[in-house]
Amino acid sequence: MQVNMTDLQEYLAQHYAIHSNGVETSLFMKLVEEVGEVAEVLNQRSGRKAKDKDDLDQELATEIADIIHYAVALAAINGLNLTETILEKDKRASIKYNHTMNLADFIQNKLQ
C-alpha cells in the first residue's frame, strides 16, 4: 500500500479535529521530541552512544515516520497544501542550486 500526501493530510486533519485547544503547540512539541529521538538513534548507529536497541534501522524508520506524522499534522490542521508547497519549493531549489531535474519532472518521468 502506498500513502500519498493528500490522504495523509485528510486523515490527520480529521484525526486532530476532535482536539481544538492547544493542539498546534502539542503537535509541535511532539515533533521536536521526535527529532531528538532521531538524533539519539543516529548517535547510536555512529557509535557515539551505547546501543539500547537491536534493530537501529527499524528504530530510525519509526522515528522518521513520527516526524513526518507530526509535521504533516501541523500542516493539515492549518489547511496547508503540502503537495503544492513541496513541488513549488523543490522547483525553486532546483533552479537556485542548478539541479538538472526537479521533483515534478522526476514524477512526470516516472509516469512515462
C-alpha positions as CSV (number, residue, x, y, z in Angstrom):
1,M,0.0,0.0,0.0
2,Q,1.2,3.5,-0.8
3,V,0.5,6.6,1.2
4,N,0.0,9.9,-0.6
5,M,0.3,13.3,1.0
6,T,-3.3,14.3,0.3
7,D,-4.7,11.2,2.0
8,L,-2.3,11.6,5.0
9,Q,-3.3,15.2,5.4
10,E,-7.0,14.5,5.2
11,Y,-6.7,11.7,7.7
12,L,-4.7,13.7,10.2
13,A,-6.9,16.8,9.8
14,Q,-9.9,14.5,10.7
15,H,-7.9,12.8,13.5
16,Y,-6.9,16.0,15.2
17,A,-10.2,17.9,14.6
18,I,-11.5,16.5,17.9
19,H,-8.8,18.4,19.7
20,S,-9.3,22.1,19.5
21,N,-7.4,23.9,22.2
22,G,-3.6,23.8,22.2
23,V,-3.3,21.0,19.6
24,E,-0.9,23.1,17.4
25,T,1.6,23.6,20.3
26,S,1.2,20.0,21.4
27,L,1.9,18.7,17.9
28,F,5.0,21.0,17.6
29,M,6.3,19.8,20.9
30,K,5.9,16.2,19.8
31,L,7.7,17.0,16.5
32,V,10.7,18.4,18.4
33,E,10.7,15.4,20.7
34,E,10.8,13.0,17.7
35,V,13.7,14.9,16.1
36,G,15.6,14.3,19.3
37,E,14.8,10.6,19.1
38,V,16.2,10.5,15.6
39,A,19.4,12.2,16.9
40,E,19.6,9.5,19.6
41,V,19.3,6.7,17.1
42,L,21.9,8.3,14.8
43,N,24.3,8.7,17.7
44,Q,23.8,5.0,18.5
45,R,24.4,4.0,14.9
46,S,27.6,6.0,14.7
47,G,28.9,4.6,18.0
48,R,28.8,7.9,19.9
49,K,26.2,6.5,22.2
50,A,25.7,3.0,23.6
51,K,23.1,0.9,21.7
52,D,19.9,0.2,23.6
53,K,18.0,-1.2,20.7
54,D,19.0,-4.2,18.4
55,D,17.4,-3.0,15.1
56,L,18.6,0.6,14.7
57,D,17.4,0.7,11.1
58,Q,13.9,-0.1,12.1
59,E,14.1,2.3,15.0
60,L,15.3,5.1,12.7
61,A,12.4,4.4,10.3
62,T,9.9,4.5,13.1
63,E,11.2,7.8,14.5
64,I,11.3,9.4,11.0
65,A,7.7,8.2,10.5
66,D,6.8,10.0,13.7
67,I,8.5,13.2,12.5
68,I,6.5,13.0,9.2
69,H,3.3,12.4,11.2
70,Y,3.6,15.4,13.4
71,A,4.9,17.7,10.6
72,V,2.1,16.8,8.2
73,A,-0.4,17.0,11.1
74,L,0.7,20.6,11.7
75,A,0.1,21.4,8.0
76,A,-3.2,19.5,8.0
77,I,-4.8,21.3,10.9
78,N,-3.8,24.7,9.4
79,G,-5.3,23.8,6.0
80,L,-1.9,24.0,4.2
81,N,-1.4,22.1,0.9
82,L,1.9,20.3,1.4
83,T,1.9,18.7,-2.1
84,E,1.7,22.0,-3.8
85,T,4.2,23.6,-1.4
86,I,6.7,20.8,-1.7
87,L,6.6,20.9,-5.5
88,E,7.0,24.7,-5.6
89,K,9.8,24.8,-3.1
90,D,11.7,22.0,-4.8
91,K,11.3,23.8,-8.2
92,R,12.8,27.0,-6.7
93,A,15.6,25.0,-5.0
94,S,16.4,23.1,-8.2
95,I,16.8,26.5,-10.0
96,K,18.8,28.0,-7.2
97,Y,21.2,25.1,-7.0
98,N,21.3,24.3,-10.7
99,H,19.9,20.8,-10.4
100,T,19.2,19.0,-13.7
101,M,15.8,17.8,-12.6
102,N,13.1,18.9,-10.1
103,L,10.6,16.8,-8.2
104,A,7.8,17.5,-10.6
105,D,9.9,16.4,-13.6
106,F,11.1,13.3,-11.8
107,I,7.5,12.3,-11.0
108,Q,6.4,13.0,-14.6
109,N,9.3,10.9,-16.0
110,K,8.4,8.0,-13.8
111,L,4.8,8.1,-15.2
112,Q,6.0,7.8,-18.8
